[in-house]
């Protein structure tokens, strides 16, 4: 279980850094506005949730266990918070992730990540 948590947290922080760089690049483009903001932010966080779920599953040795969902939920929240913390370092407002778009992405990321480790 410890290795699975470590994998999840590692992917959460690394994914948050990568997602922050991608957001910096996309925000500087002139045509990213409105609905595209929603898709990019929510979709990016959902992708982060998927990656965390896979990392926790791999870290657990491929076992599917109901207790791993707590590790995924914790890592997804850390990834979301780390993304909000990294964005000001790249001169992008953290409101992209802390607003409605980010919250919707966080909720869906919890579900997607947990579905990767849930046993039937």
N, CA, C and O atoms as a GROMACS GRO file, in nm:
protein
  480
    1UNK      N    1   0.082  -0.119   0.000
    1UNK     CA    2   0.000   0.000   0.000
    1UNK      C    3   0.087   0.126   0.000
    1UNK      O    4   0.052   0.226  -0.062
    2UNK      N    5   0.200   0.121   0.069
    2UNK     CA    6   0.289   0.236   0.074
    2UNK      C    7   0.348   0.269  -0.061
    2UNK      O    8   0.362   0.386  -0.096
    3UNK      N    9   0.384   0.166  -0.137
    3UNK     CA   10   0.439   0.188  -0.269
    3UNK      C   11   0.334   0.249  -0.362
    3UNK      O   12   0.366   0.334  -0.445
    4UNK      N   13   0.211   0.204  -0.349
    4UNK     CA   14   0.103   0.258  -0.431
    4UNK      C   15   0.080   0.405  -0.400
    4UNK      O   16   0.058   0.485  -0.491
    5UNK      N   17   0.085   0.442  -0.273
    5UNK     CA   18   0.069   0.582  -0.234
    5UNK      C   19   0.184   0.666  -0.288
    5UNK      O   20   0.164   0.777  -0.337
    6UNK      N   21   0.305   0.612  -0.279
    6UNK     CA   22   0.421   0.683  -0.333
    6UNK      C   23   0.412   0.705  -0.483
    6UNK      O   24   0.443   0.814  -0.532
    7UNK      N   25   0.369   0.603  -0.557
    7UNK     CA   26   0.351   0.617  -0.701
    7UNK      C   27   0.246   0.724  -0.731
    7UNK      O   28   0.264   0.807  -0.820
    8UNK      N   29   0.135   0.720  -0.657
    8UNK     CA   30   0.028   0.817  -0.679
    8UNK      C   31   0.073   0.959  -0.654
    8UNK      O   32   0.044   1.049  -0.733
    9UNK      N   33   0.142   0.981  -0.544
    9UNK     CA   34   0.189   1.116  -0.512
    9UNK      C   35   0.295   1.164  -0.611
    9UNK      O   36   0.297   1.282  -0.647
   10UNK      N   37   0.382   1.074  -0.654
   10UNK     CA   38   0.484   1.111  -0.752
   10UNK      C   39   0.421   1.155  -0.884
   10UNK      O   40   0.461   1.256  -0.942
   11UNK      N   41   0.324   1.078  -0.930
   11UNK     CA   42   0.256   1.114  -1.055
   11UNK      C   43   0.173   1.241  -1.036
   11UNK      O   44   0.160   1.320  -1.129
   12UNK      N   45   0.117   1.260  -0.918
   12UNK     CA   46   0.038   1.381  -0.892
   12UNK      C   47   0.122   1.507  -0.903
   12UNK      O   48   0.082   1.603  -0.968
   13UNK      N   49   0.238   1.506  -0.841
   13UNK     CA   50   0.323   1.626  -0.843
   13UNK      C   51   0.386   1.647  -0.982
   13UNK      O   52   0.389   1.759  -1.033
   14UNK      N   53   0.434   1.540  -1.042
   14UNK     CA   54   0.493   1.552  -1.177
   14UNK      C   55   0.388   1.592  -1.279
   14UNK      O   56   0.413   1.676  -1.365
   15UNK      N   57   0.270   1.531  -1.269
   15UNK     CA   58   0.162   1.566  -1.360
   15UNK      C   59   0.115   1.709  -1.342
   15UNK      O   60   0.080   1.776  -1.439
   16UNK      N   61   0.112   1.756  -1.218
   16UNK     CA   62   0.073   1.894  -1.191
   16UNK      C   63   0.173   1.991  -1.254
   16UNK      O   64   0.133   2.094  -1.309
   17UNK      N   65   0.300   1.959  -1.246
   17UNK     CA   66   0.401   2.045  -1.307
   17UNK      C   67   0.386   2.048  -1.459
   17UNK      O   68   0.392   2.154  -1.521
   18UNK      N   69   0.367   1.931  -1.519
   18UNK     CA   70   0.350   1.923  -1.664
   18UNK      C   71   0.223   1.996  -1.708
   18UNK      O   72   0.224   2.069  -1.807
   19UNK      N   73   0.115   1.975  -1.634
   19UNK     CA   74  -0.012   2.041  -1.668
   19UNK      C   75  -0.001   2.192  -1.654
   19UNK      O   76  -0.061   2.265  -1.732
   20UNK      N   77   0.075   2.240  -1.556
   20UNK     CA   78   0.095   2.384  -1.539
   20UNK      C   79   0.170   2.443  -1.658
   20UNK      O   80   0.138   2.552  -1.704
   21UNK      N   81   0.270   2.372  -1.706
   21UNK     CA   82   0.346   2.419  -1.823
   21UNK      C   83   0.255   2.422  -1.946
   21UNK      O   84   0.259   2.517  -2.024
   22UNK      N   85   0.173   2.319  -1.962
   22UNK     CA   86   0.080   2.315  -2.076
   22UNK      C   87  -0.020   2.430  -2.068
   22UNK      O   88  -0.049   2.494  -2.169
   23UNK      N   89  -0.071   2.456  -1.948
   23UNK     CA   90  -0.164   2.570  -1.932
   23UNK      C   91  -0.096   2.702  -1.963
   23UNK      O   92  -0.158   2.791  -2.022
   24UNK      N   93   0.029   2.717  -1.924
   24UNK     CA   94   0.103   2.840  -1.954
   24UNK      C   95   0.114   2.860  -2.105
   24UNK      O   96   0.095   2.971  -2.156
   25UNK      N   97   0.142   2.753  -2.176
   25UNK     CA   98   0.154   2.762  -2.322
   25UNK      C   99   0.019   2.795  -2.384
   25UNK      O  100   0.010   2.880  -2.473
   26UNK      N  101  -0.086   2.727  -2.338
   26UNK     CA  102  -0.218   2.748  -2.398
   26UNK      C  103  -0.278   2.883  -2.363
   26UNK      O  104  -0.351   2.941  -2.444
   27UNK      N  105  -0.250   2.934  -2.245
   27UNK     CA  106  -0.304   3.065  -2.206
   27UNK      C  107  -0.240   3.176  -2.289
   27UNK      O  108  -0.304   3.278  -2.317
   28UNK      N  109  -0.117   3.156  -2.329
   28UNK     CA  110  -0.049   3.260  -2.408
   28UNK      C  111  -0.098   3.263  -2.553
   28UNK      O  112  -0.071   3.359  -2.625
   29UNK      N  113  -0.171   3.159  -2.597
   29UNK     CA  114  -0.227   3.161  -2.732
   29UNK      C  115  -0.350   3.251  -2.735
   29UNK      O  116  -0.428   3.252  -2.640
   30UNK      N  117  -0.368   3.327  -2.842
   30UNK     CA  118  -0.478   3.425  -2.843
   30UNK      C  119  -0.617   3.365  -2.861
   30UNK      O  120  -0.716   3.431  -2.827
   31UNK      N  121  -0.629   3.245  -2.912
   31UNK     CA  122  -0.761   3.191  -2.944
   31UNK      C  123  -0.818   3.098  -2.838
   31UNK      O  124  -0.924   3.038  -2.859
   32UNK      N  125  -0.752   3.085  -2.724
   32UNK     CA  126  -0.802   3.000  -2.615
   32UNK      C  127  -0.891   3.085  -2.525
   32UNK      O  128  -0.841   3.156  -2.438
   33UNK      N  129  -1.022   3.076  -2.545
   33UNK     CA  130  -1.116   3.153  -2.462
   33UNK      C  131  -1.243   3.072  -2.443
   33UNK      O  132  -1.270   2.979  -2.519
   34UNK      N  133  -1.320   3.107  -2.342
   34UNK     CA  134  -1.454   3.055  -2.323
   34UNK      C  135  -1.462   2.905  -2.301
   34UNK      O  136  -1.406   2.852  -2.205
   35UNK      N  137  -1.532   2.837  -2.391
   35UNK     CA  138  -1.556   2.694  -2.379
   35UNK      C  139  -1.426   2.615  -2.385
   35UNK      O  140  -1.413   2.511  -2.321
   36UNK      N  141  -1.331   2.664  -2.461
   36UNK     CA  142  -1.204   2.592  -2.472
   36UNK      C  143  -1.131   2.594  -2.338
   36UNK      O  144  -1.064   2.497  -2.303
   37UNK      N  145  -1.144   2.703  -2.263
   37UNK     CA  146  -1.086   2.706  -2.128
   37UNK      C  147  -1.143   2.595  -2.042
   37UNK      O  148  -1.069   2.525  -1.973
   38UNK      N  149  -1.275   2.579  -2.046
   38UNK     CA  150  -1.340   2.474  -1.968
   38UNK      C  151  -1.289   2.336  -2.008
   38UNK      O  152  -1.258   2.254  -1.922
   39UNK      N  153  -1.281   2.310  -2.137
   39UNK     CA  154  -1.238   2.179  -2.185
   39UNK      C  155  -1.093   2.153  -2.147
   39UNK      O  156  -1.059   2.042  -2.105
   40UNK      N  157  -1.008   2.251  -2.162
   40UNK     CA  158  -0.866   2.232  -2.132
   40UNK      C  159  -0.843   2.209  -1.982
   40UNK      O  160  -0.770   2.117  -1.945
   41UNK      N  161  -0.903   2.291  -1.899
   41UNK     CA  162  -0.880   2.280  -1.755
   41UNK      C  163  -0.943   2.155  -1.698
   41UNK      O  164  -0.877   2.076  -1.632
   42UNK      N  165  -1.072   2.135  -1.724
   42UNK     CA  166  -1.141   2.018  -1.670
   42UNK      C  167  -1.083   1.889  -1.729
   42UNK      O  168  -1.061   1.792  -1.658
   43UNK      N  169  -1.058   1.890  -1.859
   43UNK     CA  170  -1.001   1.771  -1.923
   43UNK      C  171  -0.861   1.740  -1.875
   43UNK      O  172  -0.824   1.624  -1.861
   44UNK      N  173  -0.783   1.842  -1.850
   44UNK     CA  174  -0.647   1.820  -1.800
   44UNK      C  175  -0.646   1.759  -1.661
   44UNK      O  176  -0.566   1.671  -1.631
   45UNK      N  177  -0.736   1.807  -1.576
   45UNK     CA  178  -0.742   1.751  -1.441
   45UNK      C  179  -0.797   1.609  -1.444
   45UNK      O  180  -0.753   1.525  -1.366
   46UNK      N  181  -0.892   1.582  -1.533
   46UNK     CA  182  -0.943   1.445  -1.546
   46UNK      C  183  -0.832   1.353  -1.596
   46UNK      O  184  -0.820   1.240  -1.550
   47UNK      N  185  -0.752   1.400  -1.690
   47UNK     CA  186  -0.638   1.321  -1.738
   47UNK      C  187  -0.538   1.296  -1.627
   47UNK      O  188  -0.478   1.188  -1.620
   48UNK      N  189  -0.519   1.394  -1.541
   48UNK     CA  190  -0.432   1.376  -1.425
   48UNK      C  191  -0.488   1.270  -1.332
   48UNK      O  192  -0.413   1.188  -1.277
   49UNK      N  193  -0.620   1.270  -1.313
   49UNK     CA  194  -0.684   1.168  -1.230
   49UNK      C  195  -0.667   1.029  -1.287
   49UNK      O  196  -0.644   0.933  -1.213
   50UNK      N  197  -0.679   1.017  -1.418
   50UNK     CA  198  -0.659   0.887  -1.484
   50UNK      C  199  -0.516   0.837  -1.464
   50UNK      O  200  -0.493   0.721  -1.430
   51UNK      N  201  -0.420   0.927  -1.484
   51UNK     CA  202  -0.279   0.890  -1.469
   51UNK      C  203  -0.248   0.849  -1.325
   51UNK      O  204  -0.172   0.755  -1.303
   52UNK      N  205  -0.307   0.917  -1.229
   52UNK     CA  206  -0.285   0.884  -1.089
   52UNK      C  207  -0.346   0.747  -1.057
   52UNK      O  208  -0.285   0.666  -0.988
   53UNK      N  209  -0.467   0.722  -1.109
   53UNK     CA  210  -0.530   0.592  -1.088
   53UNK      C  211  -0.446   0.478  -1.144
   53UNK      O  212  -0.432   0.373  -1.080
   54UNK      N  213  -0.392   0.497  -1.262
   54UNK     CA  214  -0.305   0.394  -1.322
   54UNK      C  215  -0.177   0.377  -1.241
   54UNK      O  216  -0.131   0.264  -1.222
   55UNK      N  217  -0.119   0.488  -1.195
   55UNK     CA  218   0.004   0.478  -1.116
   55UNK      C  219  -0.019   0.404  -0.986
   55UNK      O  220   0.066   0.325  -0.944
   56UNK      N  221  -0.130   0.429  -0.921
   56UNK     CA  222  -0.160   0.360  -0.795
   56UNK      C  223  -0.184   0.211  -0.822
   56UNK      O  224  -0.141   0.126  -0.744
   57UNK      N  225  -0.252   0.180  -0.932
   57UNK     CA  226  -0.274   0.039  -0.967
   57UNK      C  227  -0.142  -0.032  -0.996
   57UNK      O  228  -0.121  -0.145  -0.951
   58UNK      N  229  -0.054   0.033  -1.069
   58UNK     CA  230   0.076  -0.027  -1.098
   58UNK      C  231   0.159  -0.037  -0.971
   58UNK      O  232   0.227  -0.137  -0.950
   59UNK      N  233   0.154   0.065  -0.888
   59UNK     CA  234   0.229   0.064  -0.762
   59UNK      C  235   0.184  -0.044  -0.666
   59UNK      O  236   0.261  -0.091  -0.582
   60UNK      N  237   0.057  -0.085  -0.678
   60UNK     CA  238   0.007  -0.191  -0.591
   60UNK      C  239   0.033  -0.329  -0.647
   60UNK      O  240  -0.012  -0.428  -0.589
   61UNK      N  241   0.103  -0.337  -0.757
   61UNK     CA  242   0.133  -0.466  -0.818
   61UNK      C  243   0.017  -0.519  -0.902
   61UNK      O  244   0.008  -0.640  -0.924
   62UNK      N  245  -0.070  -0.432  -0.948
   62UNK     CA  246  -0.183  -0.472  -1.031
   62UNK      C  247  -0.303  -0.521  -0.954
   62UNK      O  248  -0.402  -0.563  -1.013
   63UNK      N  249  -0.296  -0.515  -0.822
   63UNK     CA  250  -0.410  -0.559  -0.741
   63UNK      C  251  -0.521  -0.454  -0.748
   63UNK      O  252  -0.495  -0.334  -0.754
   64UNK      N  253  -0.643  -0.503  -0.746
   64UNK     CA  254  -0.758  -0.414  -0.738
   64UNK      C  255  -0.815  -0.430  -0.598
   64UNK      O  256  -0.852  -0.540  -0.556
   65UNK      N  257  -0.823  -0.319  -0.526
   65UNK     CA  258  -0.866  -0.324  -0.387
   65UNK      C  259  -0.949  -0.200  -0.358
   65UNK      O  260  -0.920  -0.092  -0.410
   66UNK      N  261  -1.052  -0.215  -0.277
   66UNK     CA  262  -1.136  -0.100  -0.242
   66UNK      C  263  -1.060   0.003  -0.159
   66UNK      O  264  -1.094   0.121  -0.163
   67UNK      N  265  -0.960  -0.039  -0.086
   67UNK     CA  266  -0.885   0.056  -0.003
   67UNK      C  267  -0.793   0.146  -0.084
   67UNK      O  268  -0.752   0.252  -0.036
   68UNK      N  269  -0.761   0.106  -0.207
   68UNK     CA  270  -0.674   0.189  -0.290
   68UNK      C  271  -0.743   0.316  -0.336
   68UNK      O  272  -0.678   0.413  -0.376
   69UNK      N  273  -0.877   0.317  -0.331
   69UNK     CA  274  -0.948   0.438  -0.374
   69UNK      C  275  -0.917   0.557  -0.285
   69UNK      O  276  -0.922   0.671  -0.330
   70UNK      N  277  -0.884   0.532  -0.159
   70UNK     CA  278  -0.847   0.642  -0.069
   70UNK      C  279  -0.712   0.701  -0.108
   70UNK      O  280  -0.692   0.822  -0.101
   71UNK      N  281  -0.620   0.616  -0.149
   71UNK     CA  282  -0.490   0.664  -0.196
   71UNK      C  283  -0.507   0.746  -0.323
   71UNK      O  284  -0.442   0.850  -0.340
   72UNK      N  285  -0.594   0.701  -0.412
   72UNK     CA  286  -0.620   0.775  -0.536
   72UNK      C  287  -0.684   0.910  -0.505
   72UNK      O  288  -0.644   1.012  -0.561
   73UNK      N  289  -0.783   0.911  -0.417
   73UNK     CA  290  -0.851   1.036  -0.384
   73UNK      C  291  -0.754   1.137  -0.323
   73UNK      O  292  -0.757   1.255  -0.358
   74UNK      N  293  -0.668   1.091  -0.234
   74UNK     CA  294  -0.570   1.179  -0.172
   74UNK      C  295  -0.472   1.234  -0.277
   74UNK      O  296  -0.442   1.353  -0.278
   75UNK      N  297  -0.424   1.146  -0.365
   75UNK     CA  298  -0.328   1.189  -0.466
   75UNK      C  299  -0.392   1.283  -0.568
   75UNK      O  300  -0.327   1.378  -0.613
   76UNK      N  301  -0.517   1.260  -0.605
   76UNK     CA  302  -0.585   1.350  -0.699
   76UNK      C  303  -0.599   1.489  -0.637
   76UNK      O  304  -0.577   1.590  -0.704
   77UNK      N  305  -0.636   1.494  -0.510
   77UNK     CA  306  -0.648   1.623  -0.444
   77UNK      C  307  -0.512   1.693  -0.437
   77UNK      O  308  -0.503   1.814  -0.460
   78UNK      N  309  -0.407   1.619  -0.406
   78UNK     CA  310  -0.272   1.677  -0.401
   78UNK      C  311  -0.232   1.728  -0.540
   78UNK      O  312  -0.172   1.835  -0.551
   79UNK      N  313  -0.263   1.653  -0.644
   79UNK     CA  314  -0.233   1.696  -0.780
   79UNK      C  315  -0.306   1.824  -0.818
   79UNK      O  316  -0.249   1.912  -0.882
   80UNK      N  317  -0.433   1.833  -0.778
   80UNK     CA  318  -0.512   1.953  -0.806
   80UNK      C  319  -0.454   2.074  -0.730
   80UNK      O  320  -0.440   2.182  -0.786
   81UNK      N  321  -0.422   2.054  -0.603
   81UNK     CA  322  -0.366   2.161  -0.522
   81UNK      C  323  -0.227   2.201  -0.571
   81UNK      O  324  -0.192   2.319  -0.572
   82UNK      N  325  -0.147   2.104  -0.613
   82UNK     CA  326  -0.013   2.134  -0.665
   82UNK      C  327  -0.022   2.212  -0.796
   82UNK      O  328   0.060   2.300  -0.821
   83UNK      N  329  -0.121   2.179  -0.879
   83UNK     CA  330  -0.139   2.255  -1.002
   83UNK      C  331  -0.173   2.401  -0.970
   83UNK      O  332  -0.119   2.493  -1.031
   84UNK      N  333  -0.261   2.420  -0.873
   84UNK     CA  334  -0.295   2.557  -0.832
   84UNK      C  335  -0.174   2.630  -0.773
   84UNK      O  336  -0.163   2.751  -0.787
   85UNK      N  337  -0.084   2.556  -0.709
   85UNK     CA  338   0.035   2.618  -0.651
   85UNK      C  339   0.142   2.648  -0.757
   85UNK      O  340   0.214   2.746  -0.745
   86UNK      N  341   0.152   2.562  -0.859
   86UNK     CA  342   0.253   2.582  -0.963
   86UNK      C  343   0.216   2.692  -1.062
   86UNK      O  344   0.304   2.756  -1.118
   87UNK      N  345   0.087   2.715  -1.086
   87UNK     CA  346   0.047   2.812  -1.188
   87UNK      C  347   0.101   2.952  -1.164
   87UNK      O  348   0.147   3.014  -1.260
   88UNK      N  349   0.098   3.007  -1.042
   88UNK     CA  350   0.155   3.141  -1.024
   88UNK      C  351   0.306   3.147  -1.053
   88UNK      O  352   0.358   3.254  -1.086
   89UNK      N  353   0.375   3.036  -1.041
   89UNK     CA  354   0.517   3.034  -1.074
   89UNK      C  355   0.540   3.057  -1.223
   89UNK      O  356   0.647   3.103  -1.264
   90UNK      N  357   0.439   3.023  -1.305
   90UNK     CA  358   0.449   3.042  -1.449
   90UNK      C  359   0.369   3.164  -1.496
   90UNK      O  360   0.338   3.176  -1.615
   91UNK      N  361   0.336   3.253  -1.404
   91UNK     CA  362   0.263   3.378  -1.434
   91UNK      C  363   0.126   3.351  -1.494
   91UNK      O  364   0.083   3.422  -1.585
   92UNK      N  365   0.057   3.250  -1.443
   92UNK     CA  366  -0.080   3.220  -1.482
   92UNK      C  367  -0.165   3.223  -1.356
   92UNK      O  368  -0.122   3.176  -1.250
   93UNK      N  369  -0.283   3.278  -1.366
   93UNK     CA  370  -0.370   3.287  -1.250
   93UNK      C  371  -0.415   3.148  -1.204
   93UNK      O  372  -0.451   3.064  -1.286
   94UNK      N  373  -0.412   3.125  -1.074
   94UNK     CA  374  -0.456   2.997  -1.019
   94UNK      C  375  -0.606   2.981  -1.027
   94UNK      O  376  -0.658   2.873  -1.000
   95UNK      N  377  -0.678   3.088  -1.062
   95UNK     CA  378  -0.823   3.080  -1.074
   95UNK      C  379  -0.869   2.986  -1.184
   95UNK      O  380  -0.983   2.940  -1.183
   96UNK      N  381  -0.782   2.955  -1.279
   96UNK     CA  382  -0.816   2.856  -1.380
   96UNK      C  383  -0.851   2.723  -1.316
   96UNK      O  384  -0.946   2.656  -1.357
   97UNK      N  385  -0.775   2.686  -1.215
   97UNK     CA  386  -0.793   2.555  -1.151
   97UNK      C  387  -0.884   2.565  -1.029
   97UNK      O  388  -0.954   2.469  -0.997
   98UNK      N  389  -0.884   2.678  -0.962
   98UNK     CA  390  -0.962   2.693  -0.840
   98UNK      C  391  -1.107   2.732  -0.866
   98UNK      O  392  -1.189   2.729  -0.775
   99UNK      N  393  -1.139   2.768  -0.990
   99UNK     CA  394  -1.275   2.808  -1.023
   99UNK      C  395  -1.364   2.689  -1.058
   99UNK      O  396  -1.331   2.574  -1.028
  100UNK      N  397  -1.476   2.720  -1.121
  100UNK     CA  398  -1.576   2.619  -1.155
  100UNK      C  399  -1.518   2.509  -1.243
  100UNK      O  400  -1.545   2.391  -1.223
  101UNK      N  401  -1.436   2.549  -1.342
  101UNK     CA  402  -1.377   2.451  -1.433
  101UNK      C  403  -1.294   2.349  -1.357
  101UNK      O  404  -1.304   2.229  -1.382
  102UNK      N  405  -1.213   2.396  -1.267
  102UNK     CA  406  -1.126   2.307  -1.190
  102UNK      C  407  -1.202   2.217  -1.095
  102UNK      O  408  -1.165   2.101  -1.076
  103UNK      N  409  -1.309   2.269  -1.034
  103UNK     CA  410  -1.387   2.188  -0.941
  103UNK      C  411  -1.459   2.077  -1.016
  103UNK      O  412  -1.463   1.963  -0.968
  104UNK      N  413  -1.517   2.107  -1.130
  104UNK     CA  414  -1.582   2.003  -1.211
  104UNK      C  415  -1.479   1.900  -1.253
  104UNK      O  416  -1.506   1.780  -1.247
  105UNK      N  417  -1.363   1.943  -1.296
  105UNK     CA  418  -1.256   1.850  -1.332
  105UNK      C  419  -1.212   1.765  -1.215
  105UNK      O  420  -1.182   1.647  -1.232
  106UNK      N  421  -1.207   1.824  -1.095
  106UNK     CA  422  -1.166   1.751  -0.976
  106UNK      C  423  -1.266   1.642  -0.942
  106UNK      O  424  -1.226   1.530  -0.910
  107UNK      N  425  -1.394   1.672  -0.949
  107UNK     CA  426  -1.496   1.572  -0.918
  107UNK      C  427  -1.490   1.456  -1.016
  107UNK      O  428  -1.497   1.340  -0.976
  108UNK      N  429  -1.478   1.487  -1.144
  108UNK     CA  430  -1.471   1.381  -1.245
  108UNK      C  431  -1.340   1.305  -1.233
  108UNK      O  432  -1.336   1.184  -1.256
  109UNK      N  433  -1.232   1.374  -1.197
  109UNK     CA  434  -1.102   1.307  -1.179
  109UNK      C  435  -1.107   1.209  -1.063
  109UNK      O  436  -1.046   1.102  -1.070
  110UNK      N  437  -1.178   1.244  -0.955
  110UNK     CA  438  -1.196   1.148  -0.845
  110UNK      C  439  -1.262   1.021  -0.897
  110UNK      O  440  -1.216   0.910  -0.868
  111UNK      N  441  -1.369   1.036  -0.972
  111UNK     CA  442  -1.441   0.919  -1.024
  111UNK      C  443  -1.355   0.837  -1.119
  111UNK      O  444  -1.348   0.715  -1.107
  112UNK      N  445  -1.288   0.904  -1.213
  112UNK     CA  446  -1.207   0.832  -1.312
  112UNK      C  447  -1.090   0.762  -1.244
  112UNK      O  448  -1.062   0.646  -1.274
  113UNK      N  449  -1.023   0.830  -1.154
  113UNK     CA  450  -0.910   0.769  -1.086
  113UNK      C  451  -0.950   0.649  -1.000
  113UNK      O  452  -0.882   0.547  -0.999
  114UNK      N  453  -1.062   0.664  -0.930
  114UNK     CA  454  -1.108   0.554  -0.846
  114UNK      C  455  -1.158   0.437  -0.928
  114UNK      O  456  -1.151   0.322  -0.883
  115UNK      N  457  -1.208   0.462  -1.046
  115UNK     CA  458  -1.254   0.352  -1.130
  115UNK      C  459  -1.138   0.266  -1.179
  115UNK      O  460  -1.159   0.151  -1.218
  116UNK      N  461  -1.018   0.319  -1.178
  116UNK     CA  462  -0.900   0.243  -1.220
  116UNK      C  463  -0.857   0.141  -1.116
  116UNK      O  464  -0.791   0.043  -1.151
  117UNK      N  465  -0.893   0.161  -0.989
  117UNK     CA  466  -0.846   0.070  -0.883
  117UNK      C  467  -0.960  -0.001  -0.810
  117UNK      O  468  -0.935  -0.079  -0.718
  118UNK      N  469  -1.082   0.024  -0.850
  118UNK     CA  470  -1.197  -0.033  -0.780
  118UNK      C  471  -1.214  -0.179  -0.820
  118UNK      O  472  -1.207  -0.213  -0.937
  119UNK      N  473  -1.237  -0.262  -0.722
  119UNK     CA  474  -1.267  -0.402  -0.750
  119UNK      C  475  -1.418  -0.418  -0.765
  119UNK      O  476  -1.496  -0.340  -0.710
  120UNK      N  477  -1.456  -0.517  -0.839
  120UNK     CA  478  -1.598  -0.537  -0.866
  120UNK      C  479  -1.666  -0.608  -0.753
  120UNK      O  480  -1.786  -0.633  -0.759
   0.00000   0.00000   0.00000
